[in-house]
Amino acid sequence: MNAVSIEALTKELREEQVEVEETSLPYALHIHGYDYLNKLTSFQKGHFYVQDISSMQVAEWADPKEGDYVIDVCAAPGGKAIHMAEKLAGSGHVEARDLTEYKAGLINENIQRSRLDNIEAVCHDATVYDEAAKDKADIVIADLPCSGLGVLGKKVDLKYKMTEDMQRDLAGLQRKILSVVHTYVKPGGKLVYSTCTIHRGENEDNARWFEETYPQFRLVKEQQFLPGREEGDGFYIALFERERHG
């Protein structure tokens, strides 16, 4: 949300004939019953953006502090990066990166709608090392390309398209990206790894691999969110902290 109280937004949405329900997060609402998101005046004004509540846990776990520098390495369309920028309350800076100019453009559209000025969209390939970012970030968000098996309820066709070979390739890509972007975390900083899948090879197995390969990082906590058990889609998050002298 952008400078609008939860009470004011609830009233505004209901006036637009949107059905609104509370969630487990005090600043988040579950909305439904609308035809087209972009027609809602409240959305056009940047009073809210849409993100699954399980995805919102990334910023909750990252818990940014005033003045933090954040790099989101695969950010499009920008929901998690914008959430981080909002939590920073005008302080710090968020680099919302993605692979192509098109994806950076999607992020920019959402930044402009949100009217936040502590976030920028950057076109950069997460598999390519960026020397300028070494030891720069208090928090790195690595919400990486995955098999998407946590969102089958919304993308049923994935069930028929995804193969074991594709899952292995994705797990390999995730490790390749993590092997690059962990270098951007400053000593004492955090890395949040997440996917929207329930595939162990892309989740817990990658977390074990990362902790064993980069012992300067400690796994603080991890969780597999399952649809029907928790709110929202299937989702996985692992929070790592880099030691202060390593």
GIDA-V66101 format. One record per helix or strand. SS is the DSSP state (alpha for helix, beta for strand). FROM is the first residue (numbers start at 0). TO is the last residue. Records with the same first field share a line. If there is no record, write none. Layout:
BEGIN
SS=FROM-TO  FROM-TO
END
This chain:
BEGIN
alpha=5-14  36-38  40-43  52-61  78-86  100-113  130-132  148-150  157-160  163-183  199-201  203-212
beta=18-21  28-31  68-71  92-97  118-122  136-142  184-194  216-224  226-226  229-229  234-241
END
